[in-house]
Amino acid sequence: MKKRAGFSLPFSFMRIVLLMLAALPAIAQQLPVAQLNAGMHLIRAEVVADYETRARGLMHRKSLAQNAGMLFIFDDYGIHCMWMKNTLIPLSVAFIDHKGTIVNIADMEPHSEASHCAAQPVRYALEMNRGWFAARGIKPGTRLGGVPPKQP
């Protein structure tokens, strides 16, 4: 029987390609991190500052660590809205002005396409596990430390 030349090379190459493709979601989730605080409460926030990463947000994540969140930095100062399409975990979102002050907080349900909007123009939104803000007594008017100041 004659052995096919080159059969094992393409097969090995395909295995390598498949392994690399399987690792892409983990690589894609490597986002910059900001250390924020609300009084004594520390927050490790992944930062999403461009359209693609803001659009993906926390979609398809199965969990979020206790004091972890996602800080959305918007290009413009305005009324921004959030929704939960393809988001598996319940979240609370704080809308934050250019000075780092929380304007309003909304609780959001997984898989919902209902809009949750800022009550006035904002530069940021911070998503945390649902109830995180309430459990710590963090309300509108609270100033977050570590949020980079931006002009409106």
C-alpha positions in Angstrom: 0.0 0.0 0.0 1.3 3.4 -0.9 1.1 6.1 1.8 -0.3 9.4 0.8 2.4 12.1 0.9 1.5 15.2 3.0 -1.5 13.7 4.7 -0.3 14.1 8.2 1.0 17.7 7.7 -2.4 19.1 6.7 -4.1 17.2 9.5 -1.6 18.5 12.1 -2.0 22.0 10.7 -5.7 21.8 11.0 -5.5 20.7 14.6 -3.3 23.7 15.4 -5.7 26.1 13.6 -8.7 24.6 15.5 -6.8 25.0 18.8 -6.0 28.6 18.0 -9.6 29.3 17.0 -10.8 27.8 20.3 -8.5 30.2 22.2 -9.7 33.3 20.4 -12.6 34.1 22.8 -10.2 34.1 25.8 -7.7 36.3 23.9 -10.5 38.7 22.7 -11.7 39.2 26.3 -8.3 40.7 27.4 -9.5 44.2 28.0 -7.7 47.0 29.9 -8.6 47.2 33.6 -9.3 50.3 35.7 -9.2 50.3 39.5 -12.2 52.4 40.7 -13.6 53.0 44.1 -16.9 54.1 45.7 -15.7 55.2 49.1 -14.1 52.2 50.7 -15.5 49.8 48.1 -12.9 48.8 45.4 -14.0 47.9 41.9 -11.9 46.1 39.2 -13.5 47.3 36.0 -12.7 46.1 32.5 -12.7 49.2 30.2 -14.5 49.3 26.9 -13.9 52.5 25.0 -14.6 51.7 21.4 -17.7 50.8 19.5 -16.9 47.1 19.0 -16.0 46.4 22.7 -19.0 48.5 24.0 -21.3 46.7 21.7 -20.1 43.3 23.0 -20.0 44.4 26.6 -20.7 41.5 29.0 -22.6 39.4 26.4 -22.2 35.6 26.7 -20.4 35.8 30.1 -21.6 33.3 32.6 -20.4 35.1 35.7 -18.8 38.2 37.0 -16.5 38.3 40.0 -17.9 39.9 43.2 -16.2 43.3 42.9 -15.7 43.3 39.2 -17.5 45.2 36.5 -17.3 46.9 33.1 -16.7 50.6 32.6 -18.2 51.9 29.3 -16.5 55.1 28.1 -18.7 56.8 25.5 -17.3 59.0 22.7 -19.7 61.8 23.4 -21.4 63.3 26.5 -25.1 62.5 26.1 -28.1 60.4 27.1 -26.8 56.8 26.6 -28.9 53.6 27.0 -28.0 50.0 27.8 -29.8 46.7 27.1 -29.1 43.1 27.9 -29.5 41.2 24.6 -27.4 38.0 24.8 -26.3 38.9 28.4 -26.7 35.9 30.7 -26.2 37.5 34.1 -28.4 40.0 35.9 -26.7 43.4 36.2 -27.1 46.9 37.7 -25.8 49.8 35.7 -24.7 53.2 37.1 -24.7 56.1 34.6 -21.9 58.4 35.5 -21.2 62.1 34.5 -17.9 63.5 33.3 -16.9 64.3 36.9 -17.4 60.7 38.0 -20.7 61.3 39.8 -23.4 58.7 39.6 -26.5 60.2 37.9 -28.8 57.2 38.2 -28.7 53.4 38.6 -30.9 50.8 36.9 -31.3 47.1 37.5 -31.4 45.0 34.3 -32.8 41.5 33.5 -30.8 38.9 31.5 -31.7 38.6 27.8 -33.9 41.7 27.8 -33.9 44.2 25.0 -35.6 46.8 27.2 -33.6 50.1 27.2 -32.2 51.5 30.5 -31.1 55.1 29.9 -29.2 57.8 31.7 -31.5 60.4 33.4 -29.2 63.2 32.1 -26.1 63.4 29.9 -23.3 61.1 30.9 -19.8 60.1 29.7 -19.7 56.6 31.4 -21.7 53.6 32.5 -20.5 51.0 35.0 -22.1 47.6 35.0 -21.8 45.4 38.1 -23.6 42.3 39.4 -27.3 43.2 40.1 -27.8 44.7 43.5 -24.1 45.5 44.0 -24.7 49.3 44.4 -27.8 48.9 46.6 -26.0 46.4 48.9 -23.3 49.0 49.6 -25.6 52.0 49.9 -24.2 53.5 46.7 -26.8 55.9 45.3 -27.1 58.7 42.7 -24.8 61.6 43.8 -22.0 59.2 44.9 -18.7 60.1 43.3 -16.5 57.3 42.0 -12.7 57.5 42.3 -10.5 56.4 39.5 -12.8 57.4 36.7 -10.8 59.5 34.3 -12.1 63.0 34.2 -13.4 64.1 30.8 -15.0 67.3 29.6 -18.6 67.3 28.5 
